[in-house]
Amino acid sequence: MLNDKHKVLFEPMKIGSLTLKNRYSMAPMGTLGCVDGDGAYNKRGQDYYIARAKGGVGLIITGVQMVENELEQFPMPSLPCPSYNPTAYIRSAKEMNERIHSYGTKIFAQLTAGWGRSCIPGFTPADKSIAPSKAPNRFDPSIEHRELTTDEVQYFIQKFVESAMIAKKAGYDGVEIHAVHEGYLLDQFTMEFFNQRTDQYGGSFENRYRFAVEIVEGIKAACGRNFPVSLRYSVKGNTKGFGQGILPNEIAEEVGRDMDEGLKAAKYLQDAGYDALNVDAGTYDAWYWNHPANYFEPGMYQPYCKAVSEVVSIPVLMAGRMENPDLASHAVTAGIADGISMGRPLLADPDVVNKIRRGRFNEVRPCLSCHLGCLGRMAEIGNISCAVNPRCGREEEYGLLPLTKKKKIVVIGGGVGGMEAARVASERGHNVVLFEQSGNLGGNVIPGSQPPFKHDDKTLIAWFSGELVRKSVDVRMNTAATKERIEAEMPDAVIFATGSRPSVPSWIEGVNLPHVMSAEKMLMNPELITGDNLVVIGAGLVGAEAALWMAQRGKNVTLIEGSDDIIGGPHGTCFANYQMLKELLDFEKVSLKTSTYLYSVNDKGIVIQPANDRKQLQQIDTEHVVIAMGYRAEKSLYEELVTELDVEHIYNIGDSQQARTIMAAIWDGYEIARSI
């Protein structure tokens, strides 16, 4: 049952004249793969939002919907666009919204003018690249964005009004204007750093915010004063330069919107007619602020929301890793925010709100803030989904298949891939046995979860462990799988999920010296780093995060990487996580040497060589050498038994097949287990 201190979260709240059943809202997130060629939600998109309504949220705010698709043109299908084909849009949204309303949930359409200089290259033609003023692209400075004319700005305003009217006709309960937020096109108008215009939309404070003001005035005039209009609002830019963010606890000059202007603007925009402020911080130059990576503490927007709440009387919604109901209820009772908004947690588990209401927060599948399945996937023009929830974004078509015959399943390996396979197979009704040769579940996620900024990974292990109990999986710890043990179960299917092992290059001279250890060993035993200096070899995610953790613990760290960037560069993972990790390494004074190879290890430290000059050697003295040079698949047991077992179905999944990511392992486990 509901915990007493969480009851405040389930009190009704109002936005304008609209009453919400509780204080929870679904934060707006992009919905690639959920839209058809007419700019309307397809069945995937409808099912995606309906699942979150069924999960208990009081309000859904959709991902961005373009108000037009001419000035900044996106290829269809990409994002919803009410004005692109209004008839198709209304038919789709009306059907979706009727179903959402059945659950007592309200829904707002979030409307945007687009990206401007923050547009990811490749999404829109170069000749359609626009901005408030002439500017280079955020991600590719070789792309130049032209300045919008005054008539084009007013055309955008007209399209906002038109789109709001269409959304109202489609059954939306209100709209949210994606305006003064994240350094998108409309936000670029508000900041002097990006806006050098000389017309009525540039220069003074009032002129720079005029675009956002005329939008809400136009919508209220057309849709009525009682039609709610929320504003997505970044109160502070946290930007110190082109492509440079300001980290938490970093002191730097703000070149975007500072707090003084942010609070002045909040009051100004309230007075213009906005009914709620959906608050965060950041711009595309400080992208990790708007898309919090795992390096942030939960609740990182609290100081910003508290400051806004003190100057406005309209509701303030707050996101920022707020799934923990203790944190959320404190925010409401302390006057920090009126409503709690969750984005990625609702991708990981659409039933978060209902589980909190039932006092079962421990059963919530945690978001890892990794962005692998959501933002990172969409940046590669993939469909929105989630690393820990493969069903996300394809709720109905990729749900669990009905069981026609109960089978005996043996899973070998208790990492996340094996646990997902066991969990899903058991949930479908199969009889499942899981062999784990060690005394702990979690596999390689165990060492990876040791730094404090990886606490969500530790929560994931705990959730999986709980699920195996709740789903009645027969887990046999400290039990190595053998041919005899497998055959004794008389299984219909065997799933090998034996994971991967750190790759230690034995051919490198001195790699077996006492002061050398694997990153896995160091992560599990940080007290072994007794000296002040260490070198980490390999700047993949494991190595880079190990280096960061040791630097945060006060060590002098050198990070060596053979390629020209950490973790595969800006496209090796989600850009927000990449940018924050790279800036954190610099902030913590980690000495990063890219395009550099490890040549040998000696008693004093290591010898390195530049990648482009094999003859130029350099000695680095250090007390500790940590090897983080990747992982190799541990598939020897599979290769030994695949032709020896008389079993109908044999599978090899996750890192046991090929060393990859948490997401790949979980998705493999889900795919195989749902089909047996």
Stockholm file with secondary structure:
# STOCKHOLM 1.0

chainA/1-676         MLNDKHKVLFEPMKIGSLTLKNRYSMAPMGTLGCVDGDGAYNKRGQDYYIARAKGGVGLIITGVQMVENELEQFPMPSLPCPSYNPTAYIRSAKEMNERIHSYGTKIFAQLTAGWGRSCIPGFTPADKSIAPSKAPNRFDPSIEHRELTTDEVQYFIQKFVESAMIAKKAGYDGVEIHAVHEGYLLDQFTMEFFNQRTDQYGGSFENRYRFAVEIVEGIKAACGRNFPVSLRYSVKGNTKGFGQGILPNEIAEEVGRDMDEGLKAAKYLQDAGYDALNVDAGTYDAWYWNHPANYFEPGMYQPYCKAVSEVVSIPVLMAGRMENPDLASHAVTAGIADGISMGRPLLADPDVVNKIRRGRFNEVRPCLSCHLGCLGRMAEIGNISCAVNPRCGREEEYGLLPLTKKKKIVVIGGGVGGMEAARVASERGHNVVLFEQSGNLGGNVIPGSQPPFKHDDKTLIAWFSGELVRKSVDVRMNTAATKERIEAEMPDAVIFATGSRPSVPSWIEGVNLPHVMSAEKMLMNPELITGDNLVVIGAGLVGAEAALWMAQRGKNVTLIEGSDDIIGGPHGTCFANYQMLKELLDFEKVSLKTSTYLYSVNDKGIVIQPANDRKQLQQIDTEHVVIAMGYRAEKSLYEELVTELDVEHIYNIGDSQQARTIMAAIWDGYEIARSI
#=GR chainA/1-676 SS CCCGGGGGGGSCEEETTEEESSSEEECCCCCTTSBCTTSSBCHHHHHHHHHHHHTTCSEEEEEEEESCSSSSCCCSSSSCCTTTSHHHHHHHHHHHHHHHHHTTCEEEEEEECCCGGGCCTTSSCGGGCEESSSEECSSCTTSEEEECCHHHHHHHHHHHHHHHHHHHHTTCSEEEEECSSBTCHHHHHHCTTTCCCCSTTSSSHHHHTHHHHHHHHHHHHHHCTTSCEEEEEESCCCEEETTEECCTTCCCCCSSCCHHHHHHHHHHHHHHTCSEEEEECCBGGGHHHHSCCTTSCTTTTHHHHHHHHTTCSSCEEECSSCCCHHHHHHHHHTTSCSEEEESHHHHHCTTHHHHHHTTCGGGSCCCCSCCTTTHHHHHTTCCCCCSSCTTTTCTTTTSCCCCSSCCEEEEECCSHHHHHHHHHHHHTTCEEEEECSSSCSCTTHHHHTCSGGGHHHHHHHHHHHHHHHHTTCEEETTCCCCHHHHHHTCCSEEEECCCEEECCCTTSBTTTSTTEEEHHHHHHCGGGCCSSEEEEECCSHHHHHHHHHHHHTTCEEEEECSSSSGGGSTTSSCHHHHHHHHHHHHHTTCEEECSEEEEEEETTEEEEEETTCTTCCEEEECSEEEECCCEEECCHHHHHHTTTCCCSEEEECGGGTSCCCHHHHHHHHHHHHHHC
#=GC SS_cons         CCCGGGGGGGSCEEETTEEESSSEEECCCCCTTSBCTTSSBCHHHHHHHHHHHHTTCSEEEEEEEESCSSSSCCCSSSSCCTTTSHHHHHHHHHHHHHHHHHTTCEEEEEEECCCGGGCCTTSSCGGGCEESSSEECSSCTTSEEEECCHHHHHHHHHHHHHHHHHHHHTTCSEEEEECSSBTCHHHHHHCTTTCCCCSTTSSSHHHHTHHHHHHHHHHHHHHCTTSCEEEEEESCCCEEETTEECCTTCCCCCSSCCHHHHHHHHHHHHHHTCSEEEEECCBGGGHHHHSCCTTSCTTTTHHHHHHHHTTCSSCEEECSSCCCHHHHHHHHHTTSCSEEEESHHHHHCTTHHHHHHTTCGGGSCCCCSCCTTTHHHHHTTCCCCCSSCTTTTCTTTTSCCCCSSCCEEEEECCSHHHHHHHHHHHHTTCEEEEECSSSCSCTTHHHHTCSGGGHHHHHHHHHHHHHHHHTTCEEETTCCCCHHHHHHTCCSEEEECCCEEECCCTTSBTTTSTTEEEHHHHHHCGGGCCSSEEEEECCSHHHHHHHHHHHHTTCEEEEECSSSSGGGSTTSSCHHHHHHHHHHHHHTTCEEECSEEEEEEETTEEEEEETTCTTCCEEEECSEEEECCCEEECCHHHHHHTTTCCCSEEEECGGGTSCCCHHHHHHHHHHHHHHC
//
